[in-house]
Amino acid sequence: MPLEQSVNAWCQSHPLIAELVALRPTCWFNPALAPSAEALGDVALTAADIREASARLERFAPYIASAFPETVPSAGIIESPVLPLRALQAVLCAEQHLAPAGELWLKADNLLPISGSIKARGGIYEVLKHAEDLALAGGLLRPGDSYATLDSDEARAFFGQYSVAVGSTGNLGLSIGIISARLGFKATVHMSADARQWKKDRLRACGVEVREYSADYSVAVEQGRQEAEADPRCHFVDDENSLNLFLGYAVAAERLQRQLAEQGIQVDAEHPLFVYLPCGVGGGPGGVAFGLKHIFGDAVHCLFAEPSHSPCMFLGVYTGLHDSVSVYDFGIDNQTAADGLAVGRPSGFVGRSLQRLIDGYYTVSDDTLYRQLAQMHACEGIELEPSALAGVSGMFSVMQEQQGYRQRLGLSDERMARATHLVWGTGGSMVPRDEMDRYLAKGRAVLAGR
Ligand SMILES: *Cc1c(COP(=O)(O)O)cnc(C)c1O
């Protein structure tokens, strides 16, 4: 859809667009931010929906533990640790000539079992929900049964009558493909041109059908959607609009609440929590932010992070055009090494539902992602994929902001000194060794100024 006014006219009325078009790292603090008690009402889902999703994941835990032995230590609950980033914080603050204020932590979703990225939350949840619906309706499960019985040839034969399809830049496809194939579904993943070869290989090794498209993510999704619509036994996972996907992500919040309490980290008005979420289409960060707002209310501040070449959610919310705009309309090319975030058009559902709940949106250059990838490894020994570093710069966006944001929210220096900054590390542990070594080499080269 072409813009109704020129890019120049947009730059006049919305000055940050000029920055985005010039691909400069840019941050926008949301002037429409509203008290969570009020703005949570904008979302067509409730705390009860999140509790239901959480209870469903508990019911499936015996199945998950049986089907994926790596989850036995957590009794079939798919969760990641929170880890301090003391050394990285010191190095980054020294670089910026800033005194550290508050503490920097990582939510290590790169370590999530089964698919090694944040998609192991929403993606797996959606497939489990679909499997439960089918199994209950088909008499394979009765309420009260142990779901461990789903790890059986009988159950796989039952699910084999159905199929699951998804369009993906990679990680969503991995998560949906792995869980679907393991349950016994016929699984098809429609992948965009930018998806990494190893992800396709990994899926094919699990028995998943991978269709490749030379175009970008939106085209792969559309093809997948059309094919699935023609087949009543096929469930299409809709990354842009799925409420179930969103709820799967939202369950992260109650788990994080327990983990922060275990670490002795307080969260309240005097101890603000900033959470920096890499954003592609928006479902992952949106669902997590929605859950966090339910738990921590106005004490949590969520910011979405995007590559400077793919600022789709920033543009969508800032212009108010949401999913009727794509980065291409502004001459931005959507070419980024952050393949999980290479999305040109945001989810309209997420952008609209959360437009009064998200504190800010910012962009990061690929060079910065690579540089921080190398620094994360050097300082903390943690290996993340480029997308997963997008959260790291957020702390500086907040500390150095000059848009009156902290003042407006009463985030005084005293409160900032007690703040927790949580970087959502969205993926990385499934990246093959040789690919990770290339990422690290690239990051070190950027660091060395080569
Ligand atoms: C998918 C993904 C995201 C963002 O999730 P969206 O739902 O697309 O916004 C962030 N990081 C990684 C590594 C991802 O795979």
The ligand as an ORCA input file, in Angstrom:
! r2SCAN-3c Opt
* xyz 0 1
  C      11.398    -14.103     16.786
  C      12.535    -13.513     17.464
  C      12.443    -12.278     18.094
  C      11.218    -11.396     18.059
  O       9.960    -11.994     18.148
  P       8.742    -11.450     17.274
  O       7.577    -12.203     17.780
  O       9.038    -11.767     15.840
  O       8.664     -9.991     17.489
  C      13.569    -11.811     18.727
  N      14.713    -12.492     18.751
  C      14.840    -13.690     18.168
  C      16.147    -14.407     18.245
  C      13.762    -14.235     17.506
  O      13.892    -15.424     16.922
*
